[in-house]
Amino acid sequence: MPEEGALPQEIQDGLDEIDRILHQMLLLAELSASDSPVDRERLQQVLDHLRRKIDRIADAL
């Protein structure tokens, strides 16, 4: 039985996955903002993919 106030494991797992994705997105945003030569169009495609992944996880919760 979960502790009172604890989230069900499925929800916690989804939130943990969203947290990992947000960290990835932050790293990509920092890379895009840097002076490094990067393909910003490709970075945007990856960010869009990650955003859709977050949406799918959130919709499943």
matplotlib code that plots the C-alpha trace (Angstrom):
import matplotlib.pyplot as plt

x = [0.0, 1.5, 2.2, -0.4, 0.2, 2.5, 1.8, 0.9, 4.0, 2.8, 2.3, 5.7, 7.4, 5.7, 6.8, 10.4, 10.5, 9.2, 11.9, 14.6, 13.2, 13.1, 16.8, 17.6, 15.7, 17.6, 20.9, 19.8, 18.7, 22.1, 23.8, 21.7, 22.5, 26.2, 28.8, 29.3, 28.4, 25.2, 22.4, 19.7, 17.0, 17.9, 17.9, 14.4, 13.3, 14.6, 13.0, 9.7, 10.0, 10.8, 7.8, 5.5, 6.9, 6.1, 2.6, 2.1, 3.3, 1.1, -1.9, -1.3, -1.3]
y = [0.0, 3.4, 5.9, 8.5, 11.4, 9.3, 9.2, 5.9, 4.3, 4.8, 8.5, 8.8, 7.0, 9.3, 12.4, 11.0, 10.5, 14.0, 15.3, 13.5, 14.8, 18.4, 18.1, 16.9, 19.9, 22.3, 20.9, 21.3, 24.9, 25.7, 24.1, 26.2, 29.4, 28.7, 29.9, 26.4, 25.7, 23.7, 22.9, 24.8, 23.5, 19.9, 21.0, 22.4, 19.1, 17.2, 19.7, 19.3, 15.5, 15.7, 18.0, 15.6, 12.8, 14.8, 15.4, 11.6, 10.8, 13.5, 12.3, 8.8, 9.9]
z = [0.0, -1.0, 1.7, 2.3, -0.1, -2.3, -6.0, -7.7, -9.3, -12.9, -12.3, -10.6, -13.5, -16.0, -14.1, -13.8, -17.6, -18.2, -15.9, -17.9, -21.1, -19.8, -18.8, -22.3, -23.7, -21.4, -22.6, -26.2, -25.6, -24.0, -27.0, -29.3, -27.4, -27.4, -29.9, -31.1, -34.7, -34.5, -36.9, -35.2, -37.6, -36.5, -32.9, -33.3, -34.8, -31.8, -29.4, -31.2, -31.0, -27.2, -26.7, -28.4, -26.3, -23.1, -24.5, -25.0, -21.5, -20.0, -22.0, -20.7, -17.1]

ax = plt.figure().add_subplot(projection="3d")
ax.plot(x, y, z, "-o")
ax.set_aspect("equal")
plt.show()
